[in-house]
C-alpha cells in the first residue's frame, strides 16, 4: 500500500500563522503604515527540523495584508515529499476579511485558491491546469481570519484563566462555514528555545470543526509575542515552530520518515484475498481518542462498544442485485437524481466534472458498459492500470491532475475512480481508513492509512479499491470516515483519523476465510 496522511502540514501552518504573526509588540488599533512585522520560524516534526515559515504583516491605508510562506520536506517510505505553500489575507483595520488566497506546490501537484468576501458572500476560485472552478457561499457572520484573530487576541489580553471563543474562517478546514477557535490562557512555564531556557505563558487554541477538534499550544512573552508553538499529531510526534532569525530558519534540515510512525501493528497475518469476514476490536490507549463516530457502511457494522473500545465486523459484499432494475440515479439518463444524492454526482474542487480530459477518460473506461456492477468493475480496472507510476511522491492530487500525470498512490486512485463513476452516472464518494499491509518498508503486518472509493449501486454504497486492485473488496480494512469531497474540506477527510492514530490499538478477534455461499 502506498498511502499517507494528507495535507496535515497545511492545517498546522495555517493554525500556527497567528501564533507566529508578530515577534514584537504591535498597536493593534493603529499599527504603522508599511511592513510592521517580518518574522521567521523553524518547523520541527518529531524532534527533527523539516522546514521553515516566514510571516509578514503590512498596512496600506486601512487595509492589513498578512502573508505566510512555508517550505517543508517530509519523508514517506524513503521518498521525500517537498511542500511549498504561500498564503495571504487582506483584512480591514478592524479585522473584517476582504480577500484571501493560497498557492501550494506539493511535488507534482500545483494549485491555487483565491477568495473574495463581499456583500455577505464569499466567492472562491480554484485554479489547476488552466481551468477555474468557482463556488459561492454565504460568508459566516463575524468570522475572522489571520489579522482579525491576532488583533482580537491582543485586545482580550493574557490574564491566566481567560477563555473565549472566536468564529474563524479557515478555508483549509472548511469552505462553507466558520470554525470555532476556543482560546484558553494558561500559566507561565519554563521552555527551551534551542540552547536557551526561558519562560513563556501558555496559550491553548482548539479549532472545532464539524468532525472533530484540532488543538495547538503556543507560548508568548510578557508582551504577547509568540516564542514557540506546538501541535501534537498522534502517532507522529509534535510539530513545533520556534521563533528565530532568518539565517537560522533557512539552515539545512533533514526530513524524518513520518509514514512508518503512523501505522498500527496488526499482531497477526491476514490472507487478504481469502478473508471474507473479519471481526476487530479497536481500543483507545489514550484519553481523548473517540471511537463512537466510526461509520456504518454496507461492509462495516459496529457490534459492540464500551467507554474504551469498539467491536466491529467488516465483511465482503456480494455484487448481486437486490432489485430487478437499476436504482434511481444509476447510469446516465436512467432517471432523476434524488436531491439528497446531489453532492455525490456533482463536481467539486477535487472532481471537476466539466474537465474535457476526465469526460474523455470516463467514456473510454466505460467502453459502452451500462450494467452498474459490471461498469464499476470496468472503471476500477481502468484506473488501476491507468495510474502507471504508483508513486508516494504525490500530494492529495485532484482527479484532473491524476488524469494528466498518471501517477499517485491510494488517494489519487480513489479520487480518479470517483470522478469516472460520476461522469458515468454513478454517485460516488471516498472512504478514509486503515488497510492491512503484509509488508511496508521495514515493517511487517501493519494497518496503514488508506483511501478507496464507494459507488451507490442498487440502493447501497459498494466499496471498490483501485489502488489495491480489488473490485470484490477485502475486509482487511477499517473505515473511519466517508466523504463526497464537497468543498474539499480537509477536516472532512483527515481529522477523524489523524486524531486517533498513535492512541489506538487493533485486535483481530476473528477471521472467516470460508467460501462464499
N, C-alpha and C positions, 0 to 999 in steps of 0.2 A: 504494500500500500504506500502511496506517495501523497501524503496529506500533512497539513499542519494547521495550527491556529492561524486565523486570518485577520490581518489588518489591526490587531490589537495595538501596534505602535501608534496608529492614528488616534486612538482613544486616549492613550497615555499622553502623547504630545499635546493634544487639544486640552485635556484636563489640566495639565501642568502649565500651560501657557500663562494662565492667570497668576499662578503662584510665582512664576519667574518673570513676571511682566516688568518689574522695576526693582533695581538694586540700589536705589537712592530715594529718599523721601520726596513725594510729589504732592503739590497742592492740587487735589483732585477737582476742586471747584474752579480753579483758574490756572491750569498748567501753562508753562511758557510756550510761545509760538515756536514752530520748528521741531526738530527732534529733541525730545526731553527724556528719553530712555533708550539705552542701547546696551543690551546685556547678553552675556554668553553663559551657557551651561554645558557641563559634561553629562552624558547619558550612560548609565550603567545598568546592566542586566546580570543578575545572579553573581554580582561581585566583579564582573569584567566590563571594561569600557566598550560600548558598542557604537558610540556616536556623539553628536553634539547638537545643540539647538541655539539659535540666535533670535532674540526677540527685540523688536524696536517699537517705539511709540512716537507719533508725530502729531503736532497740532497745526492745522491750516485754517485760520479763521476760527469758526466754531465747530470744526469737524476734526475728530480724533481718528487717526489711522493706526491700527496695530498690525504688525507683521511678524510671523514666526517662520523661520526656515530651519529645517531639521534634516539631518543625514544620519542613517543607521545602517549597520551591516549585521545581519543575523545569520547564524549557521543553521542549515537544515539538512541533516544527514549528509554532511560533508559538502553540500552545495550552498554557498553563502547567498543570501538574498540582500541586495542593496536597495535601500528605501530612501528616496529623496522626496521631500514634501515642502511646499510653501503654503501658508495660509494667511489671509489678510481680512480684516474687517474695517469698515468705516462706520463711525457712530457719531451722533451729535455730542456736544459737550455734556449734555445731561444724560447720556447713555442710551439714547434711542438708536437702534440699528438702522442703517441706511443701505449698505451693500456689504457683501462678503464673497469670498472665493477661495478656492484651493486648487493646487496643481500637484499631482502625485506621479512619481516615476518609480515603479516597483519592478525591477528587472525589465522585461519587455513590455510591461503594461504601463501605458501613459494615459492619464485622464485629467479633465479639468471640470470644475463646477463654478458657476457664477450665480450669485443670488442678489435680488433687489427687493427691498421692503418698501412698499408704497401703498397708501390708502387702505391699510389693514390687510393687505395681501402680500405674500412672498412668492416671487417668481424665480424658479431655479432652472438654469440651462446647463445641461451636462453635455460635454463635447468629447467625442472619441472618433478617430479615423475620419475626421472631416464631417461627421454627422452630429447634429444637435438634437437633443430632446428637451422639451420644455414642459415644466409642471408648475401649476399654481395652487397654492393652499391659502387658507386663512392664517394670517400670522398670529400666533398666540399673544393675547393682550398682555402688555407689560413685560414680555420676555426680554432678557438681557443677553448680550454677547460679551466679548472679552473686556473691552473698556468699561462697559456698564457694570459688569460683575466686579471688576477690580475697584472701581470707584465706590460702589456700594459697600464693599468690604472695608475700605478705609474709612468711610463715613460712620459705619457702625462700631468701629473700634475693636480692641482686642482685650477686653475685660474677661478674665477667666470665668467660665461658666456660661458665657453668652452663647445663645443658639438661635439661629434664624434660617428661614427657607427662602430661596430666590428661584423664581421661574426663569430658566435659561433656555436659549435656543442654540442647540448643538447639532448642526447638520450631519456630523459624523455618526451621531447616535439616532437621530430622528428628524425626518424632514417635515412631517405634517403636524407637529405639536411641540410643546415645551417639555423640558426635562427638569425636574426639581433638583436643586442643589442645596443640600442641608449642611450648613456650616456650624461647627462646634468649636469654640475657643477653649483651649486647654491650658495647662500649666507650663512653666519653664522647665526645660530638660537639657541635660548635657548631650552634645552631639559632636561627632567627629567630621571635620571637613578636610579630607586628605590627611595631612600630618598634623593639622591643627585641631585642638579640642576647644570648643566654645559652648555657649548656651543659646538656645532658641526657644521661642514659645510655640507650642504645637497647635496647629490649626487643622482640623479634620473636615473634609468635604466629601459628602456622599451624593453621587449622581444617581437619582432614582428614575430608571427607565421603565417602560411598561412591562418588561420581562425580568427585571432584577436590578440590583444596585451595584454601583461601581465606586469604590472608596479610595481616596487618596489622602495623604497627610503631608503637610508642609511645616517647616519651622521658620519663624521670622524673628527679626531682631526687634529692639525696642521701638523702632520707627515703622514696624510692619513690613520691613524689607525682607523678601524671601532669601533664605540661606540654603535650604535643601527641600526637596520634595520626593515623596516615595509612594509608589503604587505596588501593593503585593499582588503578584499573579500566581494563583495556586498552581503548584506543580512545576513552576519555572523559577521561582525566586522573586526578588524585588526589583522593580525598575526604579532607579533613582536618578534625580537630576541635582547636580551640585553647581551653585553659582560660582563662576570663576572668571578669569580673564580670557581674551581671545586666543592667545598663544596656547594656553593650557587646553582649552576646549578643542582646538584643532589638532592637538597632538595625536600621533598614531594610536590606533586601537585594534584589538584582535577580537573577532566575533566568537562568542561562545556558542556551542551547539545547544539549541533550545528544543528541538523536536524530541530528542531522546529523553529529556527530562519531563516531558508532558505525556507520558504513556502510563498505563496501569497494567501490572502483571496479570496474566490470565490464570496462572498457577497450574494449568494443565493444557494439554494439546487438544485441539478440536479439528476433526476432519470436516472442513468447511463444505466440501462437496457432498458428503454423506449425511450430515446432520439435517434433521427435519424439524426438530423442536428442541429448544434449549430453555431451561429454567435458570434464572440468575437471581442472586441476592446482592443488592447494592447497599453498602453500609457507609454512613458518614463517619469519617475518622476524626473530624474536627468540627467545632462549633461553627454555625453559620452556613453549613452545606445543606441546602434544602433539596429533598428528593420528591416532594409531593407534586411537583409540576411536570413530571415526565409525561409525554403524550401517549394516549392510547391510539393505536393505528390498527389497520387490518392485520398486520403481523404481530403487533406487540400489545399485550394486555397486562395490567397490574393485578396480581392475585393475592397480595398480602402486603401489609405495611405496619410499621410502628414508628415511634419517635425518631429512631436512628437508622432504620433500614427499610428497603422496599424489595419485595419479591415480584419478579415479572417473568412472563413466558413470551418467547419470541418463536413463531412457527412459520414455516413456508406457507404460501397461499397458492392454491390451485388456480391456474389461468383458464378457468372454465366459466361460461356464462351462467348466471343465475336467472337472467331474464331472457326471453326469446328473441329480443331485438335490441339494437343499440340504444343505450341510455341517452337521454336528452343531453345535447352538447357534445356528443362523441362523433367525431368526423365532421369535416367542414360541410355546411349546408344541410345537416341532418336534424335541424330543429333549433329553436331559440335557446340561448344560454340562460340558465337561472341567474337572476341578478346577484344572488349570493355567491355565485361562482365567477363573477366578472374579473376579480383580481387574479384568477388563475388562468385566464385566457388573454388578458390584455397585455400590452407591452409595458415595460418599466425601465428603470435605469440600467438594470443588468440584462434585460431581454428586450432588444429593440425589434419589435415585430414588423417594423417598416423597413428594416435593413434589406436591401436587394440581395445581398450575399446570403443572408440567412434564409430568405424566401427561396432562393435557388437551391440551397442545400436541403431544405425541407422537402422540396419536390423530388430531388434526386434520391434522398434517403428513403422516402415512402415507396417510390417506384410503382405507383398505382395501387398499392395495397389499401383496402378500406376497412377490413375487419379489425376492430380495435386491438385485440390481443396480438394478432399477427403483426399489425402495424407497430405496436410497441416494441416487439422483438426486432423488427427490421430497423427501427430507429436506433435502438440500443446497439445493435451490431455495427451499424454505420458509424456511430460516434466512437465506439471502441476502436475501430480501425482508422477513423479519420484523424484522431489525435495521435500523430505519429511520434512526437517527441514527448515521452512520458516524463516530463521534467518537473523537479521540485523548485526550479529556479524561476517560478512564476508567482505573481501576486494573485489576488482574487479577481481574475480577468472576467470581463463581460462575454456574453455569447458572441457578440460581433468580433471581439478580439480573438477568441478561440477559432472562429470560422476562418480567420485570415492567417493566424500564426501556426495553427495545427499543433499546438503544444500546451502542456499543462499537466495538472495532477487531478485528484478526485473532484475538486471544486470546478475545474474547467470542464471535465467530462459531464458533471451533473448539470451545470448551467446550460451548456450547449444542448444536451438531451432535452431539458425542459423547454428550451426555445423551439426545437424542432417539433416537439409534441404540440405546443400551442399553435404553431403555423400549420399543423395538420388537423386542427380542430379538437385536440385532446387537452383538456385542462391539466395543468401540471403545477407541481410545487417541488421544493427541495427539502431534504432531511439532513440535519446535522446531528452527528452522534459519534459513537465509537464502533470500530470494527476490529475483529480479531485478525492478527497478523502472525503467522508462524515464525517469520524471521524479518527483522528490520535492523539494518546496521549491525551493531554488536549485541542486539537484544533478541531473545527468542520468546515466543508465546506471549504476546502483549496485546492490549487493546489500545489503539491509537485513533486520533481524530480522523473523521471521515465524513464525506458528503455524498449523497446519492439523490436519486430522483423518484418521484411518485407521479403516476398518471391516474386520472379519475376515469375509470372504466367500469361499466356495469354497476354504477352507483357506489363504487368502492375505490379507495386510494390504493393502487397497486404499486409496490416497490419494484424499481428497475435500477440496476447498477452498472453503468458503462465502464467505470474505472476498473472494477473487479470482474468484468466480463460476465455478468450474471443477469439474465432475464428472469429465471427462476431463482429468486434471491435467497441466499443462505441466511439462516437465523443467527449466524455468528456475528451479531451486531446489536447495538442498543441505540434507539432513537432518543435524543434529548430535546429536539425542537424541530418544528416544521415551519416553512415559510414560503409564501408566494413570491418573495423578493420584491414586493411592492415597496416603493421608495428606497429600496436597497439599504434599509436601516441596518447598521452594524449590530446594534444590540439584538435585533431580531434573529441574527444568526449565532453570534459568538458568545454573548454574555451567559446564556443558560448553561453552556458547557465550561467556559473559562472559569466561572466561579466555583465549579465543582472539582476540576482536575487538581490532583495533589491532596485533596481532602476526601478522596473516595476510594473504597475497596470493593473489588468484584469477586464474588464466589460463584462458580458454576456448579449448581446443585444437581442438575440432570441433563443428560444429552440423549435424545432419542434419534437413533440413526436407522430406524426401521424403514421398510419400503412403503411408499405411498399406497393408500387403499385403492 
